[in-house]
Amino acid sequence: MELKRVVVTGLGALTPIGNNVPDFWEGLTNGVSGAAPIKGFDTEKFKTKFACEVKNFNPEDFLEKKEARKLDPFVQYALVATDEAVKDGGFDFEKLDTNRIGVIWGAGIGGLKTFLDEISNFAKGDGTPRYNPFFIPKMIIDIAPGHISIKYGLRGPNFATVSACASSTNAMIDAFNYIRLGMADVIISGGSEAIINEAGMGGFNAMHALSTRNDDPATASRPFDKDRDGFVAGEGAGTIILEELEHAKARGAKIYAELVGGGMSADANHITAPHPEGLGARMVMTNALKDAGLTTADIDYINVHGTSTPLGDISETKAIGTLFGEDAYRLNISSTKSMTGHLLGAAGAVEAIAAILAVKNDIVPPTINHFTDDPAFDPKLNFTFNKAEKRTVRAALSNTFGFGGHNASVIFKKYED
């Protein structure tokens, strides 16, 4: 069976450094930090008092007030990013076979704000279970693709993937496979997350996973820097519309890039710590390259997972060095989490957009906030520190790794007819 080709025909983003794709890309290429003191709740007693929140966002600018109240923020973000992507892709679903258009979405945690609010209200009461009837439908992760499909009348494959911070990359891989196997023509994919609240920040603080650089939030996310002290929490959504090539050409769609491969693996090592030698990370990149029919010499840019944690950055870099060998030294490597923070389940989608635009525009976004070299890293590697670089990007690989040892990678390349 000949596999069909899959291309990217629509993008949407709602991020801490831009509430749409053009603003997000401008923020990335200009090295803008999205980290600032948290405005969403009182952080006085919290170890970490800052995060990368979505800014100047009012759901009622996009959704009817009554509808918005029925949606957890992670679903609001998903709908807003998808609306941009659908418009960007020029889709008129009334003219397409919506039985062959699906939604596959990723989130690591889902409706945490809804869960927190409902349980807090119960705890304050007399034990009588007075829950909001929308409690469960607002909270569950699969409700995001459900709402997207309902809004546009899409009756193709519809489900959610959950693999912690690899969730939306797994969603894209599933979408990729459904299309290239001929089971769908178009799939709206991506991910969203909204965990910047008392439960999310308190929980990650308890794990000692977050940076506590409260005196300088804007520079707290420091991937590959000697003084990195943990990741910075982020929130938002990214939508990537994948389409079968001939279907896209038939409707005259613009094409950003071609998705040519996806890889998956498990560390099988620890619930939160990466394999110390990057075994799972090396395997997932190997699998993605094999799936794409490419070699390490074909990749020009890696958007790394690069969370700014002491162990994670080292593990991933070891994997790149081992797999790519001498080819590692002509790569550009960067962690856009230095600007957006870590969007958890939405990270894969938002970072894939960065990789797609790097391929499209031949610009590699930087790793900002680099101050002190860490001798643990090979000094010959190009981490694209502090300033974007112009270069030809024939193909870009995007890595995402999640708690539980879940690894997922995707490869985008320039579209050639």
C-alpha positions as CSV (number, residue, x, y, z in Angstrom):
1,M,0.0,0.0,0.0
2,E,1.4,3.4,-1.0
3,L,1.2,5.9,1.8
4,K,-0.3,9.3,1.1
5,R,1.7,12.5,1.6
6,V,0.6,14.8,4.4
7,V,1.1,18.6,4.5
8,V,0.4,21.4,6.9
9,T,-2.3,23.8,5.6
10,G,-3.4,25.8,8.7
11,L,-1.9,27.1,11.9
12,G,-3.3,28.7,15.0
13,A,-1.6,29.7,18.3
14,L,-2.5,31.3,21.6
15,T,0.7,31.6,23.6
16,P,2.4,33.6,26.4
17,I,4.3,35.6,23.7
18,G,1.6,36.1,21.2
19,N,-2.2,35.5,20.9
20,N,-2.0,34.5,17.2
21,V,0.6,32.9,14.9
22,P,2.1,36.1,13.5
23,D,2.6,37.6,16.9
24,F,3.9,34.3,18.3
25,W,6.5,34.1,15.5
26,E,7.5,37.7,16.0
27,G,8.0,37.1,19.7
28,L,10.1,34.0,19.0
29,T,12.4,35.5,16.4
30,N,12.9,38.6,18.6
31,G,13.7,36.6,21.7
32,V,10.8,37.8,23.8
33,S,10.3,36.2,27.3
34,G,6.7,35.4,28.3
35,A,7.5,35.0,32.0
36,A,6.2,37.5,34.5
37,P,4.6,37.5,38.0
38,I,1.4,35.5,38.1
39,K,-1.8,37.6,37.9
40,G,-4.3,34.8,38.0
41,F,-4.1,34.1,41.8
42,D,-2.4,35.2,45.0
43,T,1.1,33.7,45.1
44,E,2.2,35.0,48.4
45,K,2.6,31.6,50.0
46,F,3.9,29.8,46.9
47,K,7.6,29.0,46.2
48,T,7.2,30.1,42.6
49,K,5.4,33.3,42.0
50,F,5.7,33.7,38.2
51,A,4.8,31.8,35.1
52,C,4.3,32.3,31.3
53,E,0.6,33.2,31.3
54,V,-1.5,34.0,28.2
55,K,-1.9,37.8,28.3
56,N,-4.7,40.1,27.3
57,F,-7.0,37.2,26.7
58,N,-10.8,37.6,27.2
59,P,-12.7,34.5,26.1
60,E,-15.8,36.6,25.5
61,D,-13.9,38.3,22.7
62,F,-14.2,35.0,20.9
63,L,-17.0,33.1,22.5
64,E,-20.5,34.0,23.7
65,K,-20.5,34.7,27.5
66,K,-22.9,31.8,28.2
67,E,-20.8,29.4,26.2
68,A,-17.5,30.6,27.7
69,R,-18.8,29.9,31.2
70,K,-19.4,26.2,30.3
71,L,-15.8,25.8,29.1
72,D,-12.6,25.2,31.1
73,P,-9.8,27.6,30.0
74,F,-7.9,24.7,28.2
75,V,-11.0,24.2,26.0
76,Q,-11.3,28.0,25.4
77,Y,-7.7,28.1,24.3
78,A,-8.3,25.1,22.0
79,L,-11.3,26.7,20.3
80,V,-9.6,30.1,19.8
81,A,-6.4,28.6,18.3
82,T,-8.4,26.3,16.1
83,D,-10.6,29.2,14.8
84,E,-7.4,30.9,13.7
85,A,-6.1,27.8,12.0
86,V,-9.3,27.1,10.1
87,K,-9.4,30.7,8.8
88,D,-5.7,30.5,8.0
89,G,-6.3,27.4,6.0
90,G,-9.2,28.8,4.0
91,F,-11.5,26.0,4.9
92,D,-15.1,26.0,3.8
93,F,-16.4,22.8,5.4
94,E,-19.7,23.0,3.6
95,K,-17.9,22.2,0.4
96,L,-15.9,19.3,1.9
97,D,-16.7,15.8,3.0
98,T,-16.9,16.3,6.7
99,N,-17.2,12.6,7.3
100,R,-13.5,12.5,6.4
101,I,-12.4,15.4,8.5
102,G,-11.4,14.7,12.1
103,V,-10.0,16.2,15.3
104,I,-7.2,14.6,17.3
105,W,-6.1,16.7,20.3
106,G,-3.6,16.5,23.1
107,A,-3.5,17.6,26.7
108,G,-1.6,16.4,29.6
109,I,-3.9,17.4,32.4
110,G,-7.0,19.1,31.0
111,G,-9.5,20.9,33.1
112,L,-7.5,21.4,36.2
113,K,-9.1,24.8,37.0
114,T,-12.6,23.3,36.8
115,F,-11.5,20.4,39.1
116,L,-9.9,22.8,41.6
117,D,-12.9,25.1,41.7
118,E,-15.5,22.3,42.2
119,I,-13.5,20.4,44.8
120,S,-12.8,23.7,46.7
121,N,-16.5,24.5,46.7
122,F,-17.3,21.1,48.0
123,A,-14.7,21.3,50.8
124,K,-16.2,24.6,51.9
125,G,-19.7,23.1,52.2
126,D,-21.4,20.8,54.7
127,G,-20.7,17.6,52.7
128,T,-23.7,17.9,50.5
129,P,-22.5,17.2,46.9
130,R,-23.6,20.4,45.1
131,Y,-21.6,20.0,42.0
132,N,-22.1,22.0,38.8
133,P,-23.7,19.8,36.1
134,F,-20.9,20.9,33.8
135,F,-18.2,19.7,36.2
136,I,-17.3,16.5,34.3
137,P,-17.9,17.8,30.8
138,K,-15.7,20.8,31.5
139,M,-12.9,18.8,32.9
140,I,-12.3,15.7,30.7
141,I,-9.5,16.0,28.2
142,D,-11.5,14.6,25.2
143,I,-14.0,17.4,25.5
144,A,-11.7,19.7,23.6
145,P,-11.8,17.8,20.4
146,G,-15.4,17.2,21.0
147,H,-16.2,20.9,21.1
148,I,-14.1,21.5,18.0
149,S,-15.9,18.8,16.0
150,I,-19.3,20.1,17.2
151,K,-18.5,23.7,16.2
152,Y,-17.5,22.7,12.6
153,G,-19.6,19.6,12.1
154,L,-16.7,17.3,11.6
155,R,-17.5,13.6,11.8
156,G,-14.2,12.0,11.1
157,P,-11.9,10.4,13.8
158,N,-12.2,12.3,17.0
159,F,-10.3,11.6,20.2
160,A,-7.7,12.9,22.6
161,T,-4.2,11.7,23.4
162,V,-2.6,11.8,26.8
163,S,1.2,11.3,27.3
164,A,2.0,14.2,29.6
165,C,4.2,16.7,27.8
166,A,4.3,14.6,24.7
167,S,0.5,14.6,24.3
168,S,0.1,17.0,21.4
169,T,3.0,15.4,19.5
170,N,1.4,12.1,19.9
171,A,-1.9,13.7,18.6
172,M,0.0,14.9,15.5
173,I,1.5,11.5,14.9
174,D,-1.9,9.8,15.1
175,A,-3.4,12.4,12.8
176,F,-0.5,11.9,10.4
177,N,-1.0,8.1,10.3
178,Y,-4.8,8.3,9.8
179,I,-4.3,10.6,6.8
180,R,-1.4,8.7,5.1
181,L,-3.3,5.5,5.5
182,G,-6.3,7.0,3.7
183,M,-8.6,7.0,6.6
184,A,-9.1,10.8,6.6
185,D,-8.5,13.8,4.3
186,V,-8.0,16.5,6.9
187,I,-7.4,16.3,10.7
188,I,-7.3,19.3,13.0
189,S,-4.6,18.4,15.5
190,G,-2.7,20.2,18.3
191,G,-2.9,20.6,22.0
192,S,-3.9,23.0,24.9
193,E,-3.2,23.3,28.6
194,A,-4.2,25.7,31.4
195,I,-2.5,24.7,34.7
196,I,-1.4,28.1,36.0
197,N,-3.5,28.0,39.2
198,E,-3.1,27.0,42.8
199,A,-3.2,23.3,42.1
200,G,-0.9,23.3,39.1
201,M,1.8,25.5,40.6
202,G,1.6,24.0,44.0
203,G,1.8,20.5,42.6
204,F,4.9,21.2,40.4
205,N,6.5,23.1,43.2
206,A,6.1,20.0,45.5
207,M,8.0,18.0,42.9
208,H,10.8,20.6,42.9
209,A,10.3,20.8,39.1
210,L,9.8,24.6,38.8
211,S,12.3,27.4,38.7
212,T,12.1,29.6,41.8
213,R,13.9,32.6,40.4
214,N,11.3,35.0,41.7
215,D,13.7,37.9,41.6
216,D,14.1,37.7,37.8
217,P,11.2,35.9,36.2
218,A,12.0,37.0,32.6
219,T,15.3,35.1,32.6
220,A,14.2,32.2,34.7
221,S,13.8,29.7,31.8
222,R,17.5,29.0,31.0
223,P,17.9,25.9,28.9
224,F,21.5,24.7,28.7
225,D,22.7,27.4,31.1
226,K,24.9,26.4,34.0
227,D,22.5,28.1,36.5
228,R,19.2,26.6,35.2
229,D,17.0,25.6,38.1
230,G,13.8,24.1,36.7
231,F,11.2,24.8,34.1
232,V,8.8,27.8,33.9
233,A,5.1,26.8,33.6
234,G,3.3,28.0,30.5
235,E,-0.2,27.9,29.2
236,G,-2.0,28.2,25.8
237,A,-2.7,26.2,22.7
238,G,-1.4,25.4,19.3
239,T,-3.4,24.1,16.3
240,I,-1.9,22.4,13.3
241,I,-4.2,21.3,10.4
242,L,-2.8,18.3,8.5
243,E,-4.2,17.5,5.1
244,E,-3.6,14.9,2.4
245,L,-1.6,16.5,-0.3
246,E,-3.9,15.9,-3.3
247,H,-6.9,17.0,-1.3
248,A,-5.0,20.2,-0.4
249,K,-3.9,20.8,-4.0
250,A,-7.5,20.3,-5.3
251,R,-8.8,23.1,-3.1
252,G,-5.9,25.4,-3.9
253,A,-4.6,25.4,-0.3
254,K,-1.4,27.1,0.8
255,I,1.2,24.7,2.1
256,Y,3.5,25.5,5.0
257,A,5.5,22.3,5.0
258,E,5.3,18.6,4.7
259,L,5.1,16.3,7.7
260,V,7.3,13.4,6.8
261,G,7.9,11.3,9.9
262,G,6.9,10.6,13.5
263,G,8.7,8.6,16.1
264,M,7.7,7.3,19.6
265,S,9.5,5.5,22.4
266,A,9.6,5.0,26.1
267,D,12.5,5.6,28.5
268,A,11.3,2.7,30.8
269,N,13.5,4.3,33.4
270,H,11.7,6.6,36.0
271,I,8.3,8.3,36.4
272,T,9.8,11.8,36.1
273,A,13.6,11.6,35.5
274,P,14.9,11.0,31.9
275,H,17.2,8.2,31.1
276,P,20.6,9.6,32.2
277,E,22.2,8.6,28.8
278,G,19.3,9.8,26.8
279,L,18.4,6.2,25.6
280,G,14.7,6.9,25.0
281,A,15.4,10.3,23.4
282,R,17.9,8.8,21.0
283,M,15.5,6.0,20.1
284,V,12.6,8.4,19.4
285,M,14.7,10.5,17.1
286,T,16.0,7.4,15.3
287,N,12.4,6.2,14.9
288,A,11.3,9.5,13.4
289,L,14.2,9.6,11.0
290,K,13.5,6.0,9.9
291,D,9.8,6.8,9.4
292,A,10.7,9.8,7.3
293,G,13.3,8.0,5.2
294,L,15.8,10.6,6.2
295,T,19.3,10.5,7.7
296,T,20.9,12.8,10.3
297,A,22.5,14.7,7.4
298,D,19.1,15.8,6.2
299,I,18.1,17.6,9.4
300,D,19.1,21.3,9.8
301,Y,17.3,22.3,13.0
302,I,16.1,20.5,16.1
303,N,13.5,22.2,18.3
304,V,14.5,20.4,21.5
305,H,12.4,19.5,24.5
306,G,14.9,21.7,26.5
307,T,12.9,22.4,29.6
308,S,15.7,24.1,31.7
309,T,15.9,21.3,34.2
310,P,19.4,20.1,35.4
311,L,18.9,16.5,34.2
312,G,16.7,16.8,31.2
313,D,18.8,19.2,29.2
314,I,21.9,17.0,29.6
315,S,20.1,13.8,28.7
316,E,18.6,15.2,25.5
317,T,22.0,16.7,24.4
318,K,23.7,13.3,25.0
319,A,21.1,11.7,22.8
320,I,21.7,14.2,20.0
321,G,25.4,13.8,20.2
322,T,25.3,10.0,20.1
323,L,22.8,9.8,17.3
324,F,24.0,12.7,15.0
325,G,27.7,12.3,15.5
326,E,29.6,14.8,13.4
327,D,26.3,16.0,11.9
328,A,25.4,17.4,15.3
329,Y,27.9,20.2,14.7
330,R,26.3,21.7,11.7
331,L,22.8,21.7,13.3
332,N,21.0,24.6,14.9
333,I,19.5,23.5,18.2
334,S,17.2,25.7,20.2
335,S,14.7,25.6,23.0
336,T,11.7,27.9,22.5
337,K,10.6,27.1,26.0
338,S,13.2,29.7,27.0
339,M,10.5,32.2,25.8
340,T,7.1,30.4,26.1
341,G,7.8,28.4,29.2
342,H,6.7,24.8,29.3
343,L,3.2,24.4,28.0
344,L,3.1,20.8,29.1
345,G,0.5,18.9,26.9
346,A,0.4,21.8,24.4
347,A,4.2,22.1,24.1
348,G,4.5,19.7,21.2
349,A,2.0,21.6,19.1
350,V,3.3,25.1,19.9
351,E,6.9,24.0,19.3
352,A,5.9,22.2,16.1
353,I,4.6,25.5,14.8
354,A,8.0,27.0,15.6
355,A,9.7,24.2,13.6
356,I,7.2,24.6,10.7
357,L,7.8,28.3,10.5
358,A,11.6,27.8,10.7
359,V,11.3,25.5,7.7
360,K,9.0,27.9,5.9
361,N,11.0,31.1,6.6
362,D,14.6,29.8,6.9
363,I,15.0,31.4,10.4
364,V,15.9,29.5,13.6
365,P,14.4,31.0,16.7
366,P,16.9,31.4,19.6
367,T,17.4,29.9,23.0
368,I,17.3,33.0,25.1
369,N,18.6,33.6,28.7
370,H,22.0,32.1,28.2
371,F,24.5,33.7,30.6
372,T,27.0,31.0,31.7
373,D,28.3,28.0,29.8
374,D,27.8,24.7,31.4
375,P,30.9,22.4,30.9
376,A,28.4,19.4,30.8
377,F,27.6,20.4,27.2
378,D,29.7,20.1,24.1
379,P,30.9,23.6,23.3
380,K,30.9,22.8,19.6
381,L,27.1,22.4,19.5
382,N,25.1,25.4,18.2
383,F,22.3,26.1,20.7
384,T,21.4,29.4,18.9
385,F,21.9,31.3,22.0
386,N,20.2,34.7,22.5
387,K,19.6,35.6,18.8
388,A,17.7,34.1,15.9
389,E,19.8,32.8,13.0
390,K,19.0,32.9,9.3
391,R,19.9,29.7,7.5
392,T,18.4,27.3,5.1
393,V,16.2,24.8,7.0
394,R,15.5,21.9,4.7
395,A,14.0,19.8,7.5
396,A,13.3,20.3,11.2
397,L,12.8,17.8,14.0
398,S,10.8,18.6,17.1
399,N,11.2,16.7,20.3
400,T,8.8,16.3,23.2
401,F,9.2,14.1,26.3
402,G,6.8,13.5,29.1
403,F,6.6,12.3,32.7
404,G,6.2,8.5,32.6
405,G,9.0,8.3,30.1
406,H,6.9,9.1,27.0
407,N,8.9,10.4,24.0
408,A,7.5,11.7,20.7
409,S,9.2,13.4,17.8
410,V,8.0,14.8,14.5
411,I,9.9,15.9,11.3
412,F,8.8,18.6,8.9
413,K,10.5,19.4,5.7
414,K,10.1,21.9,2.9
415,Y,7.3,21.0,0.6
416,E,8.3,20.0,-2.9
417,D,5.7,19.0,-5.5
